[in-house]
Amino acid sequence: MSSKKLHCLSSKEYVEKGGLRCPYCNREDIEGDGKVSTDVGMAWQDMSCIDCNAEWRDEYSLTGYSTFGDEDE
C-alpha cells in the first residue's frame, strides 16, 4: 500500500462519512479489492481511490450478531 502524508479526512471523519469517501482527496470514486480478510473479532479490506490512486485499509470490528429472520434484533 502507498503511504501518502496528507489526509483530507481523519479516521473519525472517515467513519462518520460511512467509509464512502477517499480519506486523502475526499472524493467518492473508491473501490475495495473484493477480498475481506478476517481474524478473531475483526475484519479488514484493502481499498483504493480511482481519482488520486491512494490506498488504505478499511477495518471492521464485531459488534454483535443476528439470526436469519430476526428483523427486530
Secondary structure as GFF3:
##gff-version 3
##sequence-region A 1 73
A	DSSP	alpha_helix	11	16	.	.	.	ID=ss1
A	DSSP	beta_strand	30	32	.	.	.	ID=ss2
A	DSSP	beta_strand	37	39	.	.	.	ID=ss3
A	DSSP	beta_strand	42	49	.	.	.	ID=ss4
A	DSSP	beta_strand	55	61	.	.	.	ID=ss5
###
